[in-house]
Structure formats: structure tokens, C-alpha cells
């Protein structure tokens, strides 16, 4: 298997949020395991994953050390205590009906110095903003910010507040997947940068346990 095939879903932009080499990672919503596999190759760490999609789990099992199939809350019950120094949650939190419960329960599985790496979709992205403000529409889709499986929606401000409420201290936050639209940059200039947070499709975070 070539590197291109192997890391098709690797999310390499999220590597910038790691500060120290991981030893043992747990990734929820791991899909077919691309990001965790990248961590394993780059750092030689042990990587576990979980996903609710059975075909994705099958692919992830070929890449990761251990993979669970099932609901995140159920998977937590199967995890050992105080094992993981990195918790990876890329584009999974918005699918959870109770992130508060998830983080409260998963802390049992983390080391005292554990780091959370996560990405969240930005509901204030300019295209979404344009749809509900000017087109007066809020239409769910098969994928993207208005994915019909999303149960929670976040702005940059509410992301920061939520992560603190979940028991973490934010160390780094950065917008990822910026728009290339010249119309947005013109509008941003007109508003003197007030809408600069709408530039990014997602925000990435690194946070440590309080």
C-alpha cells in the first residue's frame, strides 16, 4: 500500500497541534484510521481507534493497534483506566448528543497530563452565514457543516467556552481549511476584519486536562 493510499484520510493539518510526541493515543471517530496511522508512523506510538461505521472500522483495523466498533459512550466502558496521553476527536464532537457526558466519562481513561487534539466545524463559515442570512435557508446536507447527523453547532467563541466547560485548558487554537473566495476577502476588508472568523471551515485545538 502506497503512502498516498495509506494516508488518504490522514488530516495532516492536525499534526501542527501536537506539542510533544504521543505515547498512546485514543481516537474517537477514527474513520478508516488515516490520522492515527500517520501518528503511528511518525512517532512510533501505540494507537487505538473507535468508529460507528463498520466498513471504516474494517479498514482501520489494518492500520491501528486496536479498533472498536460502536457508540462512543459504549466504547468508553471497554477502555482501560489512565492509559492514553492523547485523546483525538477530529470532527466527532458535533455528532454527540451529550459532549459533556462523553468528556466526563472518558477522563477515566486518560493520564493526568493528557492532551486533547480536536477539530470542530465553524457554523459561522461565510457560506453557511450567506445561506441563512441572505437566502433565509437552513438546509441539512449529506456532508459539511450542515451534515444531517450533526447534533451540535459551534462558533469559535462557543468552541472555546465549551472546551473549558468540558474540563480542558486551551493551549492552541487555529483556523483550518480557509476559504479562497475573493468575495469573502473583499467583504472582510469592508467590515474591517470583523468577520475574519468566518474565513475558516473548521477550527483546530490543542488542550490539556485542567
C-alpha positions as CSV (number, residue, x, y, z in Angstrom):
1,X,0.0,0.0,0.0
2,X,1.5,3.4,-1.0
3,X,1.7,6.4,1.3
4,X,-0.9,8.2,-0.8
5,X,-3.4,5.4,-0.3
6,X,-2.5,4.8,3.3
7,X,-3.0,8.4,4.4
8,X,-5.9,9.4,2.2
9,X,-7.8,10.5,5.3
10,X,-4.8,11.5,7.3
11,X,-5.7,15.1,8.2
12,X,-2.1,16.1,8.2
13,X,-3.0,19.7,9.1
14,X,-3.8,18.4,12.6
15,X,-0.2,17.4,13.2
16,X,0.6,21.1,13.8
17,X,-1.4,20.9,17.1
18,X,0.8,18.2,18.7
19,X,3.5,19.6,21.0
20,X,5.2,16.5,22.3
21,X,5.4,13.0,20.8
22,X,2.4,10.8,21.8
23,X,2.9,7.5,23.5
24,X,-0.5,6.0,23.4
25,X,-3.5,7.6,21.6
26,X,-7.2,7.0,21.6
27,X,-9.1,8.5,18.6
28,X,-12.8,8.6,18.5
29,X,-14.4,8.9,15.1
30,X,-11.2,7.5,13.6
31,X,-12.9,6.7,10.2
32,X,-10.5,4.3,8.4
33,X,-7.7,5.3,10.6
34,X,-5.7,7.7,8.5
35,X,-4.7,10.3,11.1
36,X,-3.8,7.7,13.8
37,X,-1.8,5.7,11.3
38,X,0.1,8.9,10.5
39,X,0.8,9.4,14.2
40,X,2.0,5.8,14.5
41,X,4.4,6.1,11.6
42,X,5.7,9.5,12.6
43,X,6.1,8.9,16.3
44,X,6.1,5.1,16.7
45,X,3.3,5.4,19.3
46,X,0.5,3.0,20.1
47,X,-2.8,4.0,18.5
48,X,-6.3,2.9,19.3
49,X,-9.5,4.0,17.5
50,X,-13.2,3.8,17.5
51,X,-15.9,4.5,14.9
52,X,-19.6,3.7,14.5
53,X,-19.2,2.9,10.7
54,X,-18.5,-0.7,10.3
55,X,-16.7,-0.6,6.9
56,X,-14.4,2.2,8.2
57,X,-13.6,0.1,11.3
58,X,-12.7,-2.8,9.0
59,X,-10.2,-0.6,7.2
60,X,-8.9,1.0,10.4
61,X,-8.1,-2.5,11.9
62,X,-5.5,-2.9,9.2
63,X,-3.7,0.2,10.3
64,X,-4.1,0.7,14.1
65,X,-3.2,-1.4,17.1
66,X,-6.8,-1.8,18.4
67,X,-10.1,-0.6,17.0
68,X,-13.6,-0.6,18.4
69,X,-16.9,-0.6,16.6
70,X,-19.8,1.1,18.3
71,X,-21.3,4.1,20.0
72,X,-18.7,6.4,21.7
73,X,-20.3,6.1,25.1
74,X,-20.3,2.3,24.9
75,X,-16.7,2.2,23.7
76,X,-15.5,4.2,26.7
77,X,-16.7,1.4,29.0
78,X,-14.3,-1.0,27.3
79,X,-11.3,1.2,27.7
80,X,-8.7,0.7,30.5
81,X,-8.1,3.3,33.1
82,X,-5.4,6.0,32.9
83,X,-3.8,4.7,29.6
84,X,-3.9,7.4,27.0
85,X,-1.8,10.6,26.9
86,X,-3.5,11.8,23.8
87,X,-7.3,11.9,23.1
88,X,-8.1,12.6,19.4
89,X,-11.5,13.9,18.5
90,X,-11.4,15.2,14.9
91,X,-15.0,16.1,13.7
92,X,-16.7,13.8,16.1
93,X,-17.9,16.0,19.0
94,X,-20.6,17.7,16.9
95,X,-22.2,14.2,16.4
96,X,-22.6,13.5,20.1
97,X,-25.9,14.1,21.8
98,X,-24.0,14.9,25.1
99,X,-20.4,16.0,24.8
100,X,-20.5,16.8,28.5
101,X,-21.2,13.2,29.3
102,X,-18.6,12.0,26.8
103,X,-15.8,14.0,28.3
104,X,-16.8,13.3,31.9
105,X,-16.6,9.6,31.3
106,X,-13.6,9.5,29.0
107,X,-11.4,11.2,31.6
108,X,-11.1,8.0,33.5
109,X,-9.1,6.6,30.6
110,X,-6.6,9.4,30.3
111,X,-3.3,10.1,32.0
112,X,-3.1,13.1,34.3
113,X,-1.1,15.1,31.7
114,X,-3.3,14.0,28.8
115,X,-3.7,16.3,25.7
116,X,-6.9,16.7,23.7
117,X,-6.5,17.3,19.9
118,X,-9.7,18.1,18.1
119,X,-11.3,19.9,15.2
120,X,-14.8,21.3,15.1
121,X,-16.8,22.8,12.2
122,X,-17.4,26.5,12.2
123,X,-21.1,27.3,11.8
124,X,-20.2,30.9,11.1
125,X,-18.3,29.9,7.9
126,X,-19.2,32.5,5.4
127,X,-21.1,30.1,3.0
128,X,-23.3,28.9,5.9
129,X,-23.8,32.5,7.0
130,X,-24.8,33.6,3.5
131,X,-27.4,30.8,3.3
132,X,-29.2,31.6,6.5
133,X,-28.8,35.4,6.4
134,X,-29.4,36.3,2.8
135,X,-31.0,33.1,1.3
136,X,-33.1,32.7,4.5
137,X,-32.4,28.9,4.5
138,X,-31.0,26.3,6.8
139,X,-30.8,23.1,4.8
140,X,-29.2,19.9,6.1
141,X,-27.0,18.0,3.7
142,X,-25.2,14.7,3.4
143,X,-21.9,16.3,4.5
144,X,-20.3,19.5,5.5
145,X,-21.2,21.9,8.3
146,X,-24.9,21.2,8.0
147,X,-24.4,17.5,7.9
148,X,-27.8,16.0,8.9
149,X,-26.1,13.9,11.6
150,X,-24.7,17.0,13.4
151,X,-26.4,17.5,16.7
152,X,-24.3,20.4,17.9
153,X,-23.1,23.6,16.2
154,X,-20.2,25.8,17.2
155,X,-18.7,29.2,16.6
156,X,-15.1,30.0,17.5
157,X,-16.3,31.7,20.7
158,X,-18.6,28.8,21.8
159,X,-15.9,26.3,20.9
160,X,-13.5,27.9,23.4
161,X,-16.2,28.2,26.1
162,X,-17.3,24.6,25.6
163,X,-13.8,23.1,25.7
164,X,-13.2,24.9,29.0
165,X,-16.5,23.6,30.3
166,X,-15.6,20.1,29.4
167,X,-12.6,20.3,31.7
168,X,-9.7,21.3,29.5
169,X,-7.4,24.3,29.3
170,X,-6.8,25.5,25.7
171,X,-3.2,25.8,24.7
172,X,-3.6,26.4,21.0
173,X,-6.4,27.3,18.6
174,X,-6.1,27.9,14.9
175,X,-8.5,28.1,11.9
176,X,-8.1,25.4,9.3
177,X,-9.3,25.0,5.7
178,X,-9.6,28.7,4.9
179,X,-11.8,29.9,2.0
180,X,-10.1,31.1,-1.2
181,X,-13.1,33.2,-2.3
182,X,-12.1,36.7,-3.3
183,X,-15.7,37.8,-2.4
184,X,-15.1,36.9,1.2
185,X,-11.8,38.8,1.5
186,X,-13.5,41.9,-0.1
187,X,-16.3,41.7,2.4
188,X,-13.8,41.2,5.3
189,X,-12.0,44.3,4.2
190,X,-15.2,46.3,4.1
191,X,-16.1,45.2,7.6
192,X,-12.5,45.9,8.9
193,X,-11.9,42.3,9.7
194,X,-14.9,41.9,11.9
195,X,-15.9,38.7,10.1
196,X,-12.4,37.2,10.0
197,X,-13.5,34.1,12.0
198,X,-15.9,33.3,9.1
199,X,-12.9,32.5,6.9
200,X,-12.4,29.0,8.2
201,X,-14.4,25.9,7.7
202,X,-13.1,24.4,10.9
203,X,-11.0,25.3,13.9
204,X,-8.4,23.0,15.4
205,X,-7.5,22.9,19.1
206,X,-4.9,21.5,21.5
207,X,-6.0,21.5,25.1
208,X,-4.8,19.8,28.3
209,X,-6.7,18.4,31.2
210,X,-7.3,21.0,34.0
